[in-house]
Amino acid sequence: MEDIDVKSLKSVARRGGAVSVAAVSALLLAACSAGQITQTSSQVAAVNGASAQTEDGSVTVQDVTVLLDENGEAALKFTASNQDYQMHEHKLQSIEVDGQSVQMDSTEPMGYNCNIVGDSADGLEQMPQSTDTTACVEYVETALDNKDFAYGGNIPVTFTFDSGTIDITATVAAPTLESGDSVRQPELEESGHGSAKEAQ
């Protein structure tokens, strides 16, 4: 006759109790985390600029960034788009950065799915632009008085269109370097420390 391994009721009960506690703990943690809104869940990466739209959704602005170059010259980078499904044209009337009017030429009304791209003079020069005369993109140079802007700072920007205003917070950042360029550090050059390439 074969021996039958009989487990004590206490051992089975302890094991069952441990499993139950683990299951309940997992459920409680899941329920707890489901009701939480993390601080990062509503944050947008500042690297690509801020984005927003008019209340009716007819116009959007993207990549809104206050640019500050190494000489202290400031400009506003942005892309405005007409997303009005009723096919109406929309006009950019003005832009203010911290209450200061952005210096820029008047722009044409945007047709549906058309864009206005704003950037500094250097930024527009480096930017690939379509030579197609039918392309629905208008490029405009922007400039600002530097009111002690600091890299990484956040500044309020207001876009006014014929269909409404857009209030947004933009980050102050350095312009994107042209391919092959690098940030120079004068203090290193003065001290005689050059690059590895120069040392060779």
Contacts in CASP RR format, 6 or more apart in sequence:
PFRMAT RR
TARGET T0000
AUTHOR 0000-0000-0000
METHOD contacts of the structure
MODEL  1
MEDIDVKSLKSVARRGGAVSVAAVSALLLAACSAGQITQTSSQVAAVNGA
SAQTEDGSVTVQDVTVLLDENGEAALKFTASNQDYQMHEHKLQSIEVDGQ
SVQMDSTEPMGYNCNIVGDSADGLEQMPQSTDTTACVEYVETALDNKDFA
YGGNIPVTFTFDSGTIDITATVAAPTLESGDSVRQPELEESGHGSAKEAQ
44 50 0 8 1.000
44 51 0 8 1.000
46 152 0 8 1.000
46 171 0 8 1.000
46 173 0 8 1.000
47 173 0 8 1.000
48 63 0 8 1.000
49 62 0 8 1.000
49 63 0 8 1.000
49 64 0 8 1.000
49 65 0 8 1.000
49 77 0 8 1.000
49 170 0 8 1.000
49 171 0 8 1.000
49 173 0 8 1.000
50 63 0 8 1.000
50 64 0 8 1.000
50 65 0 8 1.000
50 157 0 8 1.000
50 168 0 8 1.000
50 169 0 8 1.000
50 170 0 8 1.000
50 171 0 8 1.000
51 60 0 8 1.000
51 61 0 8 1.000
51 62 0 8 1.000
51 63 0 8 1.000
51 64 0 8 1.000
51 168 0 8 1.000
52 60 0 8 1.000
52 61 0 8 1.000
52 64 0 8 1.000
52 166 0 8 1.000
52 167 0 8 1.000
52 168 0 8 1.000
53 59 0 8 1.000
53 60 0 8 1.000
53 61 0 8 1.000
53 83 0 8 1.000
53 166 0 8 1.000
54 60 0 8 1.000
54 161 0 8 1.000
54 163 0 8 1.000
54 164 0 8 1.000
54 165 0 8 1.000
54 166 0 8 1.000
55 164 0 8 1.000
56 163 0 8 1.000
56 164 0 8 1.000
57 83 0 8 1.000
57 84 0 8 1.000
58 82 0 8 1.000
58 83 0 8 1.000
58 84 0 8 1.000
58 86 0 8 1.000
58 88 0 8 1.000
58 90 0 8 1.000
58 161 0 8 1.000
58 163 0 8 1.000
59 80 0 8 1.000
59 81 0 8 1.000
59 82 0 8 1.000
59 83 0 8 1.000
59 84 0 8 1.000
59 90 0 8 1.000
59 110 0 8 1.000
59 159 0 8 1.000
59 161 0 8 1.000
59 163 0 8 1.000
59 164 0 8 1.000
59 166 0 8 1.000
60 80 0 8 1.000
60 81 0 8 1.000
60 83 0 8 1.000
61 78 0 8 1.000
61 79 0 8 1.000
61 80 0 8 1.000
61 81 0 8 1.000
61 159 0 8 1.000
61 166 0 8 1.000
61 168 0 8 1.000
62 78 0 8 1.000
62 79 0 8 1.000
62 81 0 8 1.000
63 77 0 8 1.000
63 78 0 8 1.000
63 79 0 8 1.000
64 76 0 8 1.000
64 77 0 8 1.000
64 78 0 8 1.000
64 157 0 8 1.000
64 168 0 8 1.000
64 170 0 8 1.000
65 76 0 8 1.000
65 77 0 8 1.000
65 78 0 8 1.000
65 170 0 8 1.000
65 171 0 8 1.000
65 172 0 8 1.000
65 173 0 8 1.000
66 74 0 8 1.000
66 75 0 8 1.000
66 76 0 8 1.000
66 77 0 8 1.000
66 97 0 8 1.000
66 144 0 8 1.000
66 149 0 8 1.000
66 155 0 8 1.000
66 157 0 8 1.000
66 170 0 8 1.000
66 171 0 8 1.000
66 172 0 8 1.000
66 173 0 8 1.000
67 74 0 8 1.000
67 75 0 8 1.000
67 76 0 8 1.000
67 77 0 8 1.000
67 119 0 8 1.000
67 120 0 8 1.000
67 172 0 8 1.000
67 173 0 8 1.000
67 174 0 8 1.000
67 175 0 8 1.000
68 74 0 8 1.000
68 146 0 8 1.000
68 149 0 8 1.000
68 151 0 8 1.000
68 172 0 8 1.000
68 173 0 8 1.000
68 174 0 8 1.000
69 120 0 8 1.000
69 122 0 8 1.000
69 174 0 8 1.000
69 175 0 8 1.000
70 174 0 8 1.000
72 146 0 8 1.000
73 120 0 8 1.000
73 143 0 8 1.000
73 146 0 8 1.000
74 143 0 8 1.000
74 144 0 8 1.000
74 145 0 8 1.000
74 146 0 8 1.000
74 149 0 8 1.000
75 119 0 8 1.000
75 120 0 8 1.000
75 121 0 8 1.000
75 141 0 8 1.000
75 142 0 8 1.000
75 143 0 8 1.000
75 144 0 8 1.000
76 95 0 8 1.000
76 97 0 8 1.000
76 102 0 8 1.000
76 118 0 8 1.000
76 142 0 8 1.000
76 144 0 8 1.000
76 157 0 8 1.000
76 170 0 8 1.000
77 118 0 8 1.000
77 119 0 8 1.000
77 120 0 8 1.000
77 123 0 8 1.000
77 142 0 8 1.000
77 175 0 8 1.000
78 95 0 8 1.000
78 116 0 8 1.000
78 117 0 8 1.000
78 118 0 8 1.000
78 142 0 8 1.000
78 159 0 8 1.000
79 115 0 8 1.000
79 116 0 8 1.000
79 117 0 8 1.000
79 118 0 8 1.000
80 92 0 8 1.000
80 110 0 8 1.000
80 115 0 8 1.000
80 116 0 8 1.000
80 159 0 8 1.000
80 161 0 8 1.000
81 110 0 8 1.000
81 113 0 8 1.000
81 114 0 8 1.000
81 115 0 8 1.000
82 89 0 8 1.000
82 90 0 8 1.000
82 110 0 8 1.000
82 111 0 8 1.000
82 112 0 8 1.000
82 113 0 8 1.000
82 114 0 8 1.000
82 115 0 8 1.000
83 112 0 8 1.000
83 113 0 8 1.000
84 90 0 8 1.000
84 112 0 8 1.000
84 163 0 8 1.000
85 112 0 8 1.000
87 111 0 8 1.000
87 112 0 8 1.000
88 111 0 8 1.000
88 112 0 8 1.000
88 163 0 8 1.000
89 109 0 8 1.000
89 110 0 8 1.000
89 111 0 8 1.000
89 112 0 8 1.000
90 109 0 8 1.000
90 110 0 8 1.000
90 111 0 8 1.000
90 161 0 8 1.000
90 162 0 8 1.000
90 163 0 8 1.000
91 107 0 8 1.000
91 109 0 8 1.000
91 110 0 8 1.000
91 161 0 8 1.000
91 162 0 8 1.000
92 107 0 8 1.000
92 110 0 8 1.000
92 116 0 8 1.000
92 159 0 8 1.000
92 160 0 8 1.000
92 161 0 8 1.000
93 160 0 8 1.000
93 161 0 8 1.000
93 162 0 8 1.000
94 101 0 8 1.000
94 102 0 8 1.000
94 159 0 8 1.000
94 160 0 8 1.000
95 101 0 8 1.000
95 102 0 8 1.000
95 104 0 8 1.000
95 142 0 8 1.000
95 157 0 8 1.000
95 158 0 8 1.000
95 159 0 8 1.000
95 160 0 8 1.000
96 102 0 8 1.000
96 157 0 8 1.000
96 158 0 8 1.000
96 160 0 8 1.000
97 144 0 8 1.000
97 155 0 8 1.000
97 156 0 8 1.000
97 157 0 8 1.000
97 170 0 8 1.000
98 147 0 8 1.000
98 155 0 8 1.000
98 156 0 8 1.000
98 157 0 8 1.000
99 156 0 8 1.000
99 158 0 8 1.000
100 144 0 8 1.000
100 145 0 8 1.000
100 147 0 8 1.000
102 142 0 8 1.000
102 143 0 8 1.000
102 144 0 8 1.000
103 142 0 8 1.000
103 143 0 8 1.000
103 144 0 8 1.000
104 118 0 8 1.000
104 140 0 8 1.000
104 141 0 8 1.000
104 142 0 8 1.000
104 143 0 8 1.000
105 140 0 8 1.000
105 141 0 8 1.000
107 116 0 8 1.000
107 138 0 8 1.000
107 140 0 8 1.000
108 138 0 8 1.000
110 116 0 8 1.000
110 138 0 8 1.000
111 136 0 8 1.000
113 136 0 8 1.000
114 136 0 8 1.000
114 137 0 8 1.000
114 138 0 8 1.000
115 136 0 8 1.000
115 137 0 8 1.000
115 138 0 8 1.000
116 137 0 8 1.000
116 138 0 8 1.000
116 139 0 8 1.000
116 140 0 8 1.000
117 124 0 8 1.000
117 127 0 8 1.000
117 137 0 8 1.000
117 138 0 8 1.000
117 139 0 8 1.000
117 140 0 8 1.000
118 124 0 8 1.000
118 139 0 8 1.000
118 140 0 8 1.000
118 141 0 8 1.000
118 142 0 8 1.000
119 127 0 8 1.000
119 139 0 8 1.000
119 141 0 8 1.000
119 142 0 8 1.000
120 141 0 8 1.000
120 142 0 8 1.000
120 143 0 8 1.000
120 175 0 8 1.000
121 141 0 8 1.000
121 143 0 8 1.000
122 175 0 8 1.000
123 175 0 8 1.000
123 176 0 8 1.000
124 139 0 8 1.000
124 141 0 8 1.000
126 176 0 8 1.000
126 178 0 8 1.000
127 139 0 8 1.000
129 137 0 8 1.000
129 139 0 8 1.000
130 137 0 8 1.000
149 155 0 8 1.000
149 172 0 8 1.000
150 172 0 8 1.000
151 172 0 8 1.000
151 173 0 8 1.000
151 174 0 8 1.000
152 171 0 8 1.000
152 172 0 8 1.000
152 173 0 8 1.000
153 171 0 8 1.000
153 172 0 8 1.000
154 169 0 8 1.000
154 170 0 8 1.000
154 171 0 8 1.000
154 172 0 8 1.000
155 169 0 8 1.000
155 170 0 8 1.000
155 171 0 8 1.000
155 172 0 8 1.000
156 167 0 8 1.000
156 168 0 8 1.000
156 169 0 8 1.000
156 170 0 8 1.000
157 167 0 8 1.000
157 168 0 8 1.000
157 169 0 8 1.000
157 170 0 8 1.000
158 165 0 8 1.000
158 166 0 8 1.000
158 167 0 8 1.000
158 168 0 8 1.000
159 165 0 8 1.000
159 166 0 8 1.000
159 168 0 8 1.000
177 183 0 8 1.000
188 194 0 8 1.000
END
